[in-house]
Amino acid sequence: MSRMRELIDTLNKWSYEYYVLDAPTVSDGEYDRLYDELKLLESETGVIEPDSPTLRVGGDPIEGFKKHRHIERLYSLDKAVSKEELASFDEKIRKAGEAEPVYTVEYKFDGLTMCLTYENGYFVGAATRGNGEEGEDVTAQVRTIRTFPSAISYKGKLEVKGEAVIRLSVLKKYNETATEVLKNARNAVAGAIRNLDPKVTASRNPEIYFYDVNYIEDGSISSQREAVDFLKKNGFKVFDFTKVCKGISEVEDAIDTIEKERSYLDVLTDGAVIKVDDYRVREELGSTEKFPRWAIAYKFSPEEVTTRLNDVSWQVGRTGKLTPLGILDPVDLCKKKKKKATLNNFGDIQKKGIAIPCRVLVRRSNEVIPEILGSTEIFDDSVPVKKPEECPFCHSKLKEVGANLFCPNSTCRPRVVAKLSNYASKDAMNIEGFSEMTAGVLFDKFGVSKFPELYKLTREQLLGLEGFKDKKTDNFLRSIENSKKRPLDCFIYALGIDGIGKKTAKDLAKKFNSVAALKSASYFDLILMDEIGEVLATNVVAYFEDEANIAEIDELLALGVDPHYEETRSGDKFVGEKFVLTGTLSNFKRSEAQKIIESLGGEVMSSVSAKTTIVLAGEEAGSKLDKARALGIKIIDENTFVQLINA
């Protein structure tokens, strides 16, 4: 029994590091070895402890959902859709006698509200919100989720609230092999939790973000801030954003930050939640029949809408890959009128049940062109989308590679335009005055289709083009000449290797220091880099194995293009150190602190992991700080950072 207890504690610690902190400290194989030993011991003894990780595997289907009555009612929230309505909410709080209210502002996730119950320090049940007083018992389903603890240090009776979600990337991966596509993350998580078969729940990999304590037996929590701290200390997954605001002006600033950043999240969000921080004030304000008077949800413009799809057109990118584009009835999405939305490939069209015409569900994606999630209605006159057999631009016979279609013609106009535009872009060779239109004109007039041909353009040729007067021509040629001295990482990015963005290009430049070294890098050289996975390593090797690509690079070098790598270090104080920055710094912008760290030989990471060596914590540092403490990572404040720099 003592060995079982040791195994349970170790496995639960590793699970917390992996699922909550996103910072695993052991391999999957090591976890599996101890897990299998625990299962064997449980089988031999017939004993399964209530916090055993073996209980998290989905069991047999249940016959139906039982009802569960919450200890305290779970209220829904009143909504505001404008700053005026938000000001009205604040005015009501002030009229109730709170002259200077303190609020908290958090993300509002678009999932399924959950209530988890604990007794004597152990998880005993989970339920949906239901009507607020009574919900459905989904304990068997929720047991399969890994982002909450089976055992906690608090021993009294407890109810905690959270939002069950499925990450957008997880949903996308699930749909790649699913026989039935799940249209959106909200419906996917509701279907996962409210499914009589717990194995279905486990297969969809939902998570729960916790944000409130609904009931605590000893009444020891007196504010929202304390509730969040309690959740973090007891091992619940809490999203890294809780702003404490004095007055409605600070609330509006926090909401603006959420609206700006939410499109980059991997989780579906639809607003912000504003709460009075102090529980004493909440009690005085009370609730209506439906809503608490002390909280409100600020709703953003919708990220998902339905509209009519009228046609599908095909775009050709710089690698020759064809991407289908849905032509829509114009629709308002996140305050902008949208007429087009993307689909991934022909297989995606079939899987999502797309026909012409049909009604589709569309979602905004990272401030770029929206994505079609699936069809919601097929009409009597709808016809299936035909799979193209030839390139819509050059009419070459298409090649099929996996799920994608490719135009094999390297001189196909849209391929050339995309390739040249990327090469000349600001983060690449930085040729000023170059645009897609310029690339198109140069291709049409002079047949420019390869990088070296840009360096052979003459003044006389350019002056013959519309819009190219003396000054513009001279500036353009000067910028082309200046591009010969661009840094190595910009040159690597300019080549347009599939999947290699600015950050990875910088990593490759730092690793190999020269074009020659990168050209001769093996798959194993690349895969050993932290930043490079199997796909990117394969793409880089394939690019430099193509004789046409090598010939193009050799010609560029012969024409005087001289990409150089410069070590910008001014010292070596931070050599071997991997920093994470969190919170607000008063003396530096984060970008400035990053440059200082890198100039002294250090590396800046985006998130805390077992590889992190130092966390620089400013004011209002969030869950990254908690992760660092849990992993025993060195934490320094800004004053210490300044002392280290100047030492």
C-alpha positions as CSV (number, residue, x, y, z in Angstrom):
1,M,0.0,0.0,0.0
2,S,2.9,2.4,0.7
3,R,4.2,1.7,-2.8
4,M,0.8,2.4,-4.3
5,R,0.6,5.7,-2.4
6,E,4.1,6.7,-3.7
7,L,3.1,5.8,-7.2
8,I,-0.2,7.8,-7.1
9,D,1.5,10.9,-5.7
10,T,4.3,10.7,-8.2
11,L,2.0,10.2,-11.2
12,N,-0.4,12.9,-10.1
13,K,2.6,15.3,-9.7
14,W,3.7,14.5,-13.3
15,S,0.1,14.9,-14.6
16,Y,-0.1,18.3,-13.0
17,E,3.2,19.4,-14.6
18,Y,2.0,18.1,-18.0
19,Y,-1.6,19.1,-18.2
20,V,-1.8,22.2,-15.9
21,L,1.6,23.7,-16.1
22,D,2.3,22.6,-19.7
23,A,5.8,21.8,-18.4
24,P,6.5,18.0,-18.4
25,T,9.6,16.9,-16.5
26,V,9.5,13.2,-17.5
27,S,9.0,11.2,-20.8
28,D,5.8,9.5,-21.7
29,G,7.6,6.2,-21.4
30,E,8.6,6.9,-17.8
31,Y,5.0,7.9,-16.9
32,D,3.6,4.7,-18.5
33,R,6.1,2.5,-16.7
34,L,4.9,3.7,-13.3
35,Y,1.3,3.8,-14.4
36,D,1.4,0.1,-15.4
37,E,3.0,-0.8,-12.1
38,L,0.2,1.0,-10.2
39,K,-2.5,-0.8,-12.3
40,L,-0.9,-4.2,-11.5
41,L,-0.8,-3.4,-7.7
42,E,-4.4,-2.3,-7.8
43,S,-5.4,-5.5,-9.6
44,E,-3.5,-7.6,-7.0
45,T,-4.8,-5.8,-3.9
46,G,-8.3,-5.0,-5.2
47,V,-7.9,-1.5,-3.8
48,I,-8.2,1.7,-5.8
49,E,-7.6,5.0,-4.0
50,P,-10.0,7.9,-4.7
51,D,-7.2,10.0,-6.3
52,S,-5.7,7.2,-8.4
53,P,-4.9,8.3,-12.0
54,T,-6.3,5.0,-13.2
55,L,-9.8,6.3,-12.5
56,R,-9.3,8.9,-15.2
57,V,-9.6,6.4,-18.0
58,G,-13.1,6.3,-19.6
59,G,-15.2,3.4,-18.3
60,D,-18.3,1.7,-19.7
61,P,-21.2,3.8,-21.1
62,I,-23.7,4.9,-18.5
63,E,-27.5,4.4,-18.9
64,G,-28.5,8.0,-18.4
65,F,-27.7,11.2,-16.6
66,K,-28.8,11.6,-13.0
67,K,-29.7,15.0,-11.5
68,H,-27.3,16.8,-9.2
69,R,-28.3,19.6,-6.9
70,H,-25.7,22.3,-6.4
71,I,-24.9,23.4,-2.9
72,E,-25.1,27.1,-4.0
73,R,-27.0,28.3,-7.0
74,L,-24.9,28.9,-10.2
75,Y,-26.1,32.1,-11.7
76,S,-25.8,33.1,-15.4
77,L,-24.6,36.6,-16.1
78,D,-26.4,39.7,-17.5
79,K,-24.8,41.0,-20.7
80,A,-23.5,44.3,-22.0
81,V,-22.6,44.9,-25.6
82,S,-21.5,48.5,-25.4
83,K,-19.3,50.7,-23.2
84,E,-22.5,52.7,-22.4
85,E,-24.1,49.6,-20.9
86,L,-20.9,48.9,-19.0
87,A,-21.0,52.5,-17.6
88,S,-24.6,51.9,-16.6
89,F,-23.6,48.7,-14.7
90,D,-20.9,50.7,-12.9
91,E,-23.4,53.5,-12.0
92,K,-25.7,51.0,-10.4
93,I,-22.9,49.6,-8.3
94,R,-22.0,53.1,-7.1
95,K,-25.6,54.0,-6.4
96,A,-25.8,51.0,-4.2
97,G,-23.3,52.7,-1.9
98,E,-19.9,51.5,-3.3
99,A,-18.1,54.8,-4.1
100,E,-14.9,53.4,-5.4
101,P,-15.7,49.8,-6.6
102,V,-12.8,47.4,-7.3
103,Y,-13.5,45.0,-10.2
104,T,-11.8,42.0,-11.6
105,V,-11.8,41.4,-15.4
106,E,-11.3,37.9,-16.9
107,Y,-11.7,36.2,-20.2
108,K,-15.2,34.7,-20.9
109,F,-14.7,31.3,-22.6
110,D,-17.3,29.9,-24.9
111,G,-17.7,26.4,-23.7
112,L,-19.8,24.5,-21.1
113,T,-20.1,25.6,-17.5
114,M,-19.0,23.0,-15.0
115,C,-19.3,22.6,-11.2
116,L,-17.0,20.2,-9.4
117,T,-17.5,19.0,-5.8
118,Y,-14.9,18.0,-3.3
119,E,-15.2,16.3,0.1
120,N,-12.5,15.5,2.6
121,G,-9.9,16.6,0.1
122,Y,-11.1,14.4,-2.8
123,F,-13.0,15.0,-6.0
124,V,-16.4,13.3,-5.6
125,G,-18.5,14.6,-8.5
126,A,-19.1,16.9,-11.4
127,A,-22.2,18.4,-12.9
128,T,-23.3,20.8,-15.6
129,R,-24.9,24.2,-14.7
130,G,-28.4,23.1,-15.8
131,N,-30.9,25.6,-14.5
132,G,-28.5,26.9,-11.9
133,E,-30.0,24.9,-9.0
134,E,-29.9,21.5,-10.6
135,G,-27.6,20.1,-13.3
136,E,-26.7,16.8,-14.9
137,D,-24.3,14.5,-13.1
138,V,-21.4,14.0,-15.5
139,T,-18.8,12.6,-13.0
140,A,-17.9,9.6,-15.2
141,Q,-17.2,11.9,-18.2
142,V,-15.3,14.6,-16.3
143,R,-13.0,12.0,-14.6
144,T,-11.3,11.5,-18.0
145,I,-10.2,15.1,-18.0
146,R,-6.6,15.8,-16.7
147,T,-6.7,19.5,-16.0
148,F,-8.0,19.3,-12.4
149,P,-6.7,17.6,-9.3
150,S,-8.3,14.4,-7.9
151,A,-7.1,15.4,-4.4
152,I,-6.5,18.8,-2.8
153,S,-5.1,20.1,0.4
154,Y,-8.4,21.7,1.5
155,K,-10.5,19.2,3.5
156,G,-13.8,20.9,3.8
157,K,-16.8,20.7,1.4
158,L,-16.1,22.6,-1.7
159,E,-17.7,23.5,-5.1
160,V,-15.6,25.1,-7.8
161,K,-16.7,26.5,-11.1
162,G,-15.0,26.3,-14.5
163,E,-15.6,26.3,-18.2
164,A,-15.0,23.1,-20.2
165,V,-13.4,23.8,-23.5
166,I,-11.7,22.1,-26.4
167,R,-8.7,23.9,-27.8
168,L,-9.1,24.9,-31.5
169,S,-5.9,23.1,-32.4
170,V,-7.2,19.9,-30.6
171,L,-10.5,20.2,-32.5
172,K,-8.6,20.6,-35.8
173,K,-6.5,17.5,-35.1
174,Y,-9.5,15.5,-34.1
175,N,-11.4,16.5,-37.3
176,E,-8.4,15.3,-39.4
177,T,-9.3,11.7,-38.7
178,A,-12.9,11.9,-37.6
179,T,-15.6,10.2,-39.6
180,E,-17.9,13.1,-38.7
181,V,-16.5,16.6,-38.5
182,L,-17.3,18.6,-35.4
183,K,-18.3,22.1,-36.6
184,N,-17.2,24.2,-33.7
185,A,-15.4,24.0,-30.3
186,R,-18.5,25.0,-28.3
187,N,-20.7,22.2,-29.7
188,A,-17.8,19.7,-29.6
189,V,-17.2,20.2,-25.9
190,A,-20.9,20.1,-25.0
191,G,-21.2,16.9,-27.0
192,A,-18.1,15.4,-25.3
193,I,-19.3,16.1,-21.7
194,R,-23.0,15.3,-22.3
195,N,-22.2,12.0,-23.9
196,L,-23.3,8.7,-22.2
197,D,-20.0,7.1,-23.2
198,P,-17.0,8.5,-21.2
199,K,-14.7,7.1,-23.9
200,V,-16.1,9.6,-26.3
201,T,-15.3,12.3,-23.8
202,A,-11.7,11.1,-23.5
203,S,-11.3,10.9,-27.3
204,R,-12.1,14.6,-27.7
205,N,-9.5,15.8,-25.1
206,P,-11.5,18.5,-23.4
207,E,-10.0,20.7,-20.7
208,I,-11.5,22.8,-17.9
209,Y,-10.4,26.4,-17.0
210,F,-11.4,27.2,-13.4
211,Y,-12.4,30.7,-12.4
212,D,-14.5,30.7,-9.2
213,V,-15.2,29.1,-5.9
214,N,-19.0,28.5,-5.8
215,Y,-19.1,27.3,-2.2
216,I,-16.5,26.7,0.5
217,E,-17.5,25.2,3.8
218,D,-15.5,27.4,6.1
219,G,-16.3,30.7,4.3
220,S,-12.6,31.5,4.2
221,I,-12.6,33.2,0.8
222,S,-13.6,36.9,0.8
223,S,-12.7,38.2,-2.7
224,Q,-12.4,37.1,-6.3
225,R,-8.6,37.5,-6.0
226,E,-8.5,35.1,-3.1
227,A,-10.7,32.6,-5.0
228,V,-8.3,32.6,-7.9
229,D,-5.3,32.2,-5.6
230,F,-7.1,29.3,-3.8
231,L,-7.7,27.6,-7.2
232,K,-4.1,28.0,-8.3
233,K,-2.6,26.8,-4.9
234,N,-4.8,23.7,-5.0
235,G,-3.7,22.7,-8.5
236,F,-6.6,23.8,-10.7
237,K,-5.9,25.1,-14.2
238,V,-6.5,28.8,-14.2
239,F,-6.2,31.0,-17.3
240,D,-3.3,33.5,-17.1
241,F,-5.3,36.7,-17.1
242,T,-7.1,38.3,-14.1
243,K,-6.9,42.1,-14.1
244,V,-7.8,44.0,-10.9
245,C,-9.3,47.4,-11.8
246,K,-10.1,50.5,-9.8
247,G,-13.0,52.1,-11.6
248,I,-14.7,51.6,-15.0
249,S,-11.9,53.3,-17.0
250,E,-9.4,50.6,-16.0
251,V,-12.1,47.9,-16.7
252,E,-12.5,49.3,-20.3
253,D,-8.7,49.2,-20.8
254,A,-8.6,45.5,-19.7
255,I,-11.5,44.7,-22.0
256,D,-9.7,46.3,-24.9
257,T,-6.6,44.2,-24.1
258,I,-8.8,41.0,-24.2
259,E,-10.5,41.9,-27.4
260,K,-7.1,42.6,-29.0
261,E,-5.4,39.4,-27.8
262,R,-8.3,36.9,-28.0
263,S,-7.9,36.2,-31.7
264,Y,-4.4,34.7,-31.0
265,L,-5.7,32.3,-28.3
266,D,-6.2,28.6,-29.0
267,V,-9.5,28.7,-27.1
268,L,-12.9,30.0,-28.2
269,T,-13.8,33.2,-26.4
270,D,-16.8,35.5,-26.7
271,G,-16.2,38.3,-24.2
272,A,-15.0,39.4,-20.8
273,V,-16.4,38.9,-17.3
274,I,-16.4,41.8,-14.9
275,K,-17.0,41.1,-11.2
276,V,-17.0,43.2,-8.0
277,D,-13.9,41.8,-6.2
278,D,-15.1,42.0,-2.6
279,Y,-17.5,39.3,-1.5
280,R,-18.9,41.5,1.3
281,V,-20.0,44.1,-1.4
282,R,-21.4,41.3,-3.5
283,E,-23.6,40.2,-0.6
284,E,-24.9,43.7,-0.1
285,L,-25.7,44.0,-3.8
286,G,-27.5,40.7,-4.0
287,S,-29.1,39.1,-7.1
288,T,-32.2,39.3,-9.3
289,E,-34.1,36.2,-10.1
290,K,-31.7,35.5,-13.0
291,F,-28.5,37.4,-12.5
292,P,-26.1,38.6,-9.7
293,R,-26.1,42.4,-9.6
294,W,-22.3,42.3,-8.9
295,A,-21.2,40.8,-12.2
296,I,-21.7,41.3,-15.9
297,A,-20.5,39.7,-19.2
298,Y,-19.2,42.1,-21.8
299,K,-19.9,40.4,-25.2
300,F,-17.8,41.0,-28.2
301,S,-19.0,41.0,-31.8
302,P,-19.5,37.4,-32.9
303,E,-16.6,35.3,-34.0
304,E,-18.9,32.7,-35.6
305,V,-21.8,33.4,-38.0
306,T,-23.8,31.6,-40.7
307,T,-24.2,32.8,-44.2
308,R,-24.7,31.5,-47.8
309,L,-21.8,30.1,-49.7
310,N,-22.3,30.8,-53.5
311,D,-19.1,29.3,-55.0
312,V,-15.7,27.9,-54.4
313,S,-12.6,29.3,-56.2
314,W,-9.0,28.0,-56.1
315,Q,-5.9,29.9,-55.1
316,V,-2.3,28.8,-56.0
317,G,0.5,29.6,-53.4
318,R,4.2,29.9,-53.9
319,T,4.7,26.1,-53.3
320,G,2.1,25.4,-55.9
321,K,-0.5,24.1,-53.4
322,L,-4.1,24.8,-54.3
323,T,-6.3,26.3,-51.5
324,P,-10.0,26.4,-51.9
325,L,-11.7,29.7,-51.1
326,G,-15.4,30.0,-50.3
327,I,-17.3,33.0,-51.9
328,L,-19.9,34.2,-49.5
329,D,-22.9,36.5,-49.2
330,P,-21.3,39.4,-47.4
331,V,-21.6,39.0,-43.6
332,D,-20.5,41.0,-40.5
333,L,-17.9,39.2,-38.5
334,C,-16.0,40.9,-35.7
335,K,-17.0,44.3,-36.9
336,K,-15.8,43.7,-40.5
337,K,-17.7,42.8,-43.6
338,K,-16.4,39.4,-45.0
339,K,-17.1,38.0,-48.5
340,K,-14.6,35.1,-48.5
341,A,-13.6,32.3,-46.2
342,T,-11.0,29.6,-46.5
343,L,-11.2,25.8,-46.7
344,N,-8.1,23.6,-46.3
345,N,-8.2,21.3,-49.3
346,F,-10.6,19.2,-51.4
347,G,-10.8,16.5,-48.6
348,D,-11.8,19.2,-46.2
349,I,-14.6,20.3,-48.6
350,Q,-15.9,16.7,-48.6
351,K,-15.6,16.1,-44.9
352,K,-17.4,19.4,-44.1
353,G,-20.3,18.6,-46.4
354,I,-19.8,21.7,-48.6
355,A,-21.9,22.0,-51.7
356,I,-22.7,24.9,-54.1
357,P,-24.8,26.7,-52.9
358,C,-25.3,25.9,-49.2
359,R,-25.4,27.6,-45.8
360,V,-22.2,27.5,-43.9
361,L,-20.8,28.3,-40.4
362,V,-17.9,30.7,-40.6
363,R,-15.4,31.6,-37.9
364,R,-12.8,34.3,-37.7
365,S,-9.2,33.0,-37.5
366,N,-6.4,35.2,-36.1
367,E,-7.4,38.5,-37.7
368,V,-7.0,37.0,-41.2
369,I,-9.4,35.5,-43.7
370,P,-12.2,33.5,-41.8
371,E,-12.5,29.7,-42.0
372,I,-15.6,27.7,-43.1
373,L,-16.3,25.2,-40.3
374,G,-19.0,23.2,-42.1
375,S,-22.3,23.3,-43.8
376,T,-25.5,23.9,-41.8
377,E,-28.1,23.7,-44.6
378,I,-28.1,22.1,-48.1
379,F,-30.6,23.4,-50.6
380,D,-32.6,21.6,-53.3
381,D,-30.4,23.1,-56.0
382,S,-27.1,22.4,-54.3
383,V,-24.5,20.4,-56.3
384,P,-21.2,18.8,-55.0
385,V,-18.0,20.8,-55.4
386,K,-16.0,19.3,-58.3
387,K,-12.4,18.2,-57.7
388,P,-10.2,20.3,-60.1
389,E,-8.0,18.3,-62.5
390,E,-5.9,21.2,-63.9
391,C,-4.5,24.4,-62.5
392,P,-7.1,27.2,-62.9
393,F,-4.3,29.6,-64.0
394,C,-1.8,27.7,-66.2
395,H,-3.9,24.6,-66.9
396,S,-1.1,22.2,-66.0
397,K,-2.3,18.8,-64.8
398,L,-2.4,18.8,-61.0
399,K,-0.5,16.5,-58.8
400,E,-2.1,15.0,-55.7
401,V,0.1,14.7,-52.6
402,G,-1.7,13.4,-49.6
403,A,-4.7,15.5,-49.0
404,N,-3.5,18.4,-51.2
405,L,-3.4,19.3,-54.9
406,F,-0.4,21.0,-56.4
407,C,0.4,22.8,-59.6
408,P,3.8,21.4,-60.7
409,N,4.6,24.4,-63.0
410,S,7.2,26.5,-61.2
411,T,6.5,29.4,-63.7
412,C,2.7,29.5,-63.0
413,R,2.0,33.2,-62.5
414,P,0.4,33.2,-59.0
415,R,3.2,30.9,-57.8
416,V,5.8,33.3,-59.1
417,V,4.0,36.4,-57.7
418,A,3.7,34.9,-54.2
419,K,7.3,33.7,-54.3
420,L,8.8,37.1,-55.3
421,S,6.5,39.0,-53.0
422,N,7.7,36.9,-50.0
423,Y,11.4,37.4,-51.1
424,A,11.1,41.1,-51.2
425,S,9.0,41.6,-48.1
426,K,10.2,43.7,-45.1
427,D,11.1,40.8,-42.9
428,A,13.0,39.1,-45.8
429,M,15.1,41.1,-48.3
430,N,13.3,44.3,-47.6
431,I,13.1,45.7,-51.2
432,E,11.2,48.9,-50.7
433,G,8.4,49.7,-53.2
434,F,7.9,46.0,-54.1
435,S,4.4,44.6,-54.1
436,E,2.3,41.8,-55.5
437,M,1.4,44.1,-58.3
438,T,5.0,44.9,-59.0
439,A,5.8,41.1,-59.1
440,G,3.0,40.6,-61.5
441,V,4.1,43.4,-63.8
442,L,7.8,42.2,-63.8
443,F,6.6,38.6,-64.6
444,D,4.2,39.8,-67.4
445,K,6.7,42.3,-69.0
446,F,10.1,40.7,-68.6
447,G,9.4,37.1,-67.5
448,V,10.9,37.6,-64.1
449,S,10.2,34.3,-62.2
450,K,13.4,33.7,-60.1
451,F,15.2,35.7,-57.4
452,P,18.4,36.3,-59.4
453,E,16.5,38.0,-62.2
454,L,15.6,40.9,-59.8
455,Y,19.3,41.8,-59.6
456,K,19.6,41.9,-63.4
457,L,16.8,44.5,-64.0
458,T,18.1,47.7,-65.7
459,R,17.1,51.3,-65.3
460,E,15.9,51.4,-68.9
461,Q,13.6,48.4,-68.3
462,L,12.0,49.9,-65.2
463,L,11.5,53.4,-66.8
464,G,9.4,51.7,-69.4
465,L,6.9,50.6,-66.8
466,E,3.8,52.6,-65.8
467,G,4.4,54.5,-62.6
468,F,8.2,54.2,-62.7
469,K,9.6,57.7,-63.0
470,D,13.2,58.6,-62.4
471,K,13.0,58.9,-58.6
472,K,11.0,55.8,-58.0
473,T,13.2,53.8,-60.4
474,D,16.4,55.0,-58.7
475,N,15.1,54.2,-55.2
476,F,13.9,50.8,-56.3
477,L,17.2,49.8,-57.8
478,R,19.1,51.2,-54.8
479,S,16.9,49.1,-52.5
480,I,17.5,46.0,-54.6
481,E,21.3,46.6,-54.3
482,N,21.0,47.2,-50.6
483,S,19.2,43.8,-50.2
484,K,22.5,42.0,-51.1
485,K,23.7,42.7,-47.5
486,R,20.7,41.4,-45.6
487,P,21.3,39.3,-42.5
488,L,21.4,35.5,-42.8
489,D,18.1,34.9,-41.0
490,C,16.3,37.3,-43.4
491,F,17.7,35.5,-46.4
492,I,16.6,32.1,-45.0
493,Y,13.1,33.5,-44.5
494,A,13.1,35.0,-48.0
495,L,13.8,31.6,-49.6
496,G,10.2,30.6,-48.8
497,I,11.0,27.1,-47.4
498,D,7.7,25.6,-46.5
499,G,6.9,26.1,-42.8
500,I,9.9,28.3,-42.1
501,G,8.8,31.5,-40.5
502,K,10.8,34.4,-39.1
503,K,11.5,32.8,-35.7
504,T,12.6,29.5,-37.1
505,A,14.8,31.3,-39.7
506,K,16.5,33.1,-36.9
507,D,17.1,29.8,-35.1
508,L,18.6,28.2,-38.2
509,A,20.9,31.2,-38.8
510,K,22.1,31.1,-35.2
511,K,22.7,27.3,-35.4
512,F,24.5,27.2,-38.8
513,N,25.9,30.7,-39.2
514,S,26.2,30.4,-43.0
515,V,24.3,29.5,-46.2
516,A,26.9,26.8,-47.0
517,A,26.5,25.1,-43.6
518,L,22.7,25.2,-43.8
519,K,22.8,23.7,-47.3
520,S,24.7,20.7,-46.1
521,A,22.8,20.2,-42.9
522,S,21.4,16.7,-42.5
523,Y,17.9,15.7,-41.2
524,F,19.6,14.6,-37.9
525,D,21.4,17.9,-37.5
526,L,18.1,19.7,-37.8
527,I,15.9,17.4,-35.7
528,L,18.3,17.8,-32.7
529,M,17.3,21.5,-32.6
530,D,14.7,22.3,-29.9
531,E,12.7,24.4,-32.3
532,I,12.6,22.0,-35.3
533,G,10.3,19.0,-35.6
534,E,10.1,16.2,-38.1
535,V,8.0,18.1,-40.6
536,L,10.2,21.2,-40.7
537,A,13.4,19.1,-40.8
538,T,12.1,17.2,-43.8
539,N,11.1,20.4,-45.5
540,V,14.5,22.0,-45.1
541,V,16.4,19.0,-46.3
542,A,14.0,18.6,-49.3
543,Y,14.5,22.3,-50.3
544,F,18.2,22.0,-50.4
545,E,18.1,18.6,-52.2
546,D,16.3,20.3,-55.1
547,E,18.9,21.2,-57.8
548,A,16.8,24.1,-59.1
549,N,16.8,25.7,-55.6
550,I,20.6,25.2,-55.2
551,A,21.2,26.7,-58.7
552,E,19.1,29.7,-57.7
553,I,21.0,30.3,-54.5
554,D,24.4,29.9,-56.2
555,E,23.4,32.4,-58.8
556,L,22.3,34.9,-56.1
557,L,25.7,34.5,-54.4
558,A,27.5,35.0,-57.7
559,L,25.5,38.2,-58.2
560,G,26.8,39.6,-54.9
561,V,24.1,38.6,-52.5
562,D,26.0,38.1,-49.3
563,P,23.8,37.0,-46.4
564,H,25.8,37.4,-43.2
565,Y,25.4,36.2,-39.7
566,E,26.4,38.6,-37.0
567,E,26.7,37.6,-33.3
568,T,25.2,40.6,-31.6
569,R,26.3,39.6,-28.1
570,S,27.9,42.3,-26.0
571,G,28.7,39.9,-23.2
572,D,28.3,36.3,-21.9
573,K,26.6,36.8,-18.5
574,F,23.5,34.9,-19.5
575,V,25.1,32.2,-21.7
576,G,23.1,29.0,-21.1
577,E,20.2,30.8,-19.3
578,K,16.7,30.5,-20.7
579,F,14.5,33.3,-19.5
580,V,10.7,33.7,-19.4
581,L,9.3,37.3,-18.9
582,T,6.0,37.7,-17.2
583,G,4.0,40.7,-15.8
584,T,4.5,44.4,-16.4
585,L,8.1,45.8,-16.2
586,S,8.4,49.4,-15.2
587,N,11.9,50.3,-16.6
588,F,11.8,48.3,-19.8
589,K,9.5,47.2,-22.5
590,R,9.5,43.4,-22.8
591,S,11.1,43.7,-26.2
592,E,13.9,45.8,-24.7
593,A,14.5,43.3,-21.9
594,Q,14.6,40.5,-24.5
595,K,17.2,42.3,-26.6
596,I,19.4,42.8,-23.5
597,I,19.1,39.2,-22.5
598,E,20.0,38.0,-26.0
599,S,22.9,40.5,-26.2
600,L,24.3,38.9,-23.1
601,G,24.1,35.4,-24.5
602,G,20.7,34.3,-23.0
603,E,17.6,33.0,-24.7
604,V,14.0,34.2,-24.1
605,M,11.2,31.6,-24.2
606,S,7.5,32.2,-24.5
607,S,6.3,29.9,-21.8
608,V,7.7,28.2,-18.6
609,S,8.9,24.7,-19.0
610,A,11.4,22.3,-17.3
611,K,14.1,23.9,-19.6
612,T,13.5,27.4,-18.2
613,T,16.2,28.6,-15.8
614,I,15.1,32.1,-14.8
615,V,11.7,33.9,-14.7
616,L,11.8,37.7,-14.7
617,A,8.6,38.7,-12.9
618,G,7.1,42.2,-13.1
619,E,3.9,43.5,-11.6
620,E,0.7,41.5,-11.9
621,A,2.6,38.3,-12.9
622,G,0.2,35.5,-13.6
623,S,0.2,31.7,-13.9
624,K,3.7,31.7,-15.4
625,L,5.0,32.8,-12.0
626,D,2.9,30.0,-10.4
627,K,4.4,27.4,-12.8
628,A,7.9,28.6,-12.0
629,R,7.3,28.2,-8.3
630,A,5.8,24.8,-8.8
631,L,8.9,23.7,-10.8
632,G,11.4,25.3,-8.5
633,I,12.7,27.7,-11.1
634,K,14.8,30.7,-10.1
635,I,12.6,33.9,-10.0
636,I,14.0,37.4,-10.1
637,D,12.4,40.8,-9.9
638,E,13.2,43.8,-12.1
639,N,15.7,45.3,-9.5
640,T,17.7,42.0,-9.5
641,F,17.6,42.0,-13.3
642,V,19.1,45.5,-13.4
643,Q,21.8,44.5,-10.9
644,L,22.7,41.4,-12.9
645,I,23.0,43.5,-16.1
646,N,25.3,46.1,-14.4
647,A,27.4,43.7,-12.3
